[in-house]
């Protein structure tokens, strides 16, 4: 192999295996350009593990990116990014998952302000927060009233219960950042309905900002 071609091949390998470039990115960067398939033929499948590890390092270093954003960065489809992020927390894209993520991050900040040691756990763990005490909590958020107020009733919010095994349930009205910390013994089976604000005596009013329960 001529020295010039050998240097070019070494450059291609460095881009692929050390910097984690995709085959298409490498093909587009060369002058003269070659096809993606030609790049694959030149370097073969050797170093595939190195590339995979490099992508995993990048994925774990950027929890602030969604799967789509990280996929664009790594040249992967969003579903392929999941294998690098399994068991980790990261920003979610759109829908209820993103709203839940925002609520969890807000509650984490509030717990830090109150000096309550905790860890936010990855999604699909079964709960959202592990406390230093060894107990766990689920976070449920509401972004709007479940039913609008009328002349005969106060506005109320619905919070879904996903995990019946949590020790505490932290319900947050995101529009006003109103937080209720409720022990499992006072939680219904499927949903928590909270009328707020209300002039009447509320069952859950005593749990308003009751973060001491989590200590």
N, C-alpha and C positions, 0 to 999 in steps of 0.2 A: 504494500500500500504506500503510495507517495506520501512524503512528509506532510504536504499541505492537506491531503485528505485525512491523514491520521490526526492532525491537529484539530481539524473540523469535527471528527468523530469524538475526540476527547472533550471538545467544547459542548457537543450535543449531550454526552453522558453527564457532564457536570450540570447542565441545565435540568436534565431529567432527574438525576439521582441525588444531587446535592441541594438544588433549589426547588425541586418539586414541580417543574413546569409540565404542562400537559403536552402530549404529542403534537397537537394542533398549534399550540403556542410556539413550540420549537420550530415547526415547519414554517410558520408565518414569519419567524424572526431571521431565517437564513437568507443569504443573498449569494447566488440565486436561490429562490424558494424551491422547496421540494414538497412532495405530498406527505400527509400524515402517515400514510401506509409505508412510505419510504423510510421515514424516521423509525418506525417500528421495526422494519427489516434491518436497519443498521445497528440498532442497539438490542434487538430481541427482547425477551422477557426478563433478562438478568437485571437484578436491582429492583425488582418489583416490591420486595419487602421493604427496602430502603425508602422507596417513594411512599408506600403506605404509612410507614412510621412518621415520615416528614409531614404528611397530610394530617395525621392524627395529632401531632404536636401543634400544628397551626390551628386545628379545630379546638383543641383544649385551651389554647391561649387566647381565644376570642369568644368568650361567652356572651359578649355584647352584640354579636351578629346572629341573625336568624339563619335557619338552614338554607334558605334561598340565597341570602347574601354570601354565606360561606361557600355554597355550591358554586356561585359565580366566581369567587376567588380561587377555588381549587379546580374549577373545570369539571364539576360533578353535578348530577341532578340532586335536588334536595333530599330525596329518599335515600340516596347513597351516603349522604352526610351522616345519617343517623347512626351508622355503625361506628363512626369515630366518636360520637357523643353519648353513647349508651351509658346510662347511670350518672349523667352530669346535668347540672342546671344551665340553661341558656335562654336567651330571649326567644319568645315565640312569635310567629307571624300571624297576625289577624285573628279574628274570631274570639270565642270565649277563652281559649288557651292564653292568648295575649293579655286579656283583661285579668285573668287569674294570676298570671305572672306579675303584673303590675301591682296587684293587691298584696301579694306575698312579699314583694320587695319593700313596699311601703310599711307593712306590719313589721318586717325585720328591722327597719330603721327605728320604728317606735320602740320595739323591745330593747334595742341598743341604748336608746335614750333613757330607758328606765333601768338600765343595768341588768337586764335579764339575759343570762347566757343561753344561747340557742344555736341551732344549725338549721338552715333551710335544706330540705332534702329534695332529690330529683323527683320529677313527676312520675306517677304510676308506682310510687313507693307504698301508698296506702294512707299516708298522712303528709302534712306539709312542713311541720316544725318538730324538731326534737329538742327538748329542753334539758338543761344541765341536771335537773332533778331526776332525769331518766324517763319522764313522762312525755307524751306527745300531744300535739294540737293540730286541728284542721282549720284552715282559713277559708271562709266563705264570703263572697263579696256581692253587693248589689249596687248597680249603677243607676237604677231608676225604681220608682215605686211600682209595686206589683199591681196596685189599683190606685187610681187618682183619688184625692180626697173629695168628699161630698159634704152636703150639709149635715148629714147624720153620722159621718165617720171621719176618722183621721187617716192620713196617708199611711200605708204600711208597706213593708219590704219583705220579700221572701228570700230565704237563704237555704240552699239545698244541702242536705246532709249526705255526703258520699261515703264516709267511713264511720261506722257505728262503734269502732273500737278505740277511737281517740279519747283521751282523757279530758280535753277541753276543746271548745269550739269558739273560734275568734270570728265574729261577724262584723264586717265593716261596710258602712254606707259610703261609697267612694266619693259621692258628690259633696258630702260635708265632712268626710274623714271622721265620722262618728263610729266608735268601736265598742263592741260588747264582748266581754270575755265570759263565756258560759260553761259551767262544769257539765259533764256528760249526764249527770243525774237529772238535770232540768231540760234536757234536749229531747224533743219529739222524735218519732221514728224516721221521718223522711224530710220534713221541712221545718224551719223556724220562721214564724211570722212575727215581725216586730212592728208595732204601731209607733211611729216616731216622726216628728215630735207629738206628744200627747199631753193633755192636762189631766187625763185619768191615770189612775194607778196602773202601771204596766208591770207585768210579770218579770220582764227582763230589765227594767230600769235600774235595779240594784247592781246589775252587772256592767253598767256603763263605765268604761275606762277602768275596770277592776283588774288591773294587771298584777296586783299582789297575789292573785290566785296562781299565777304561773311561777312564782318564786319557789 
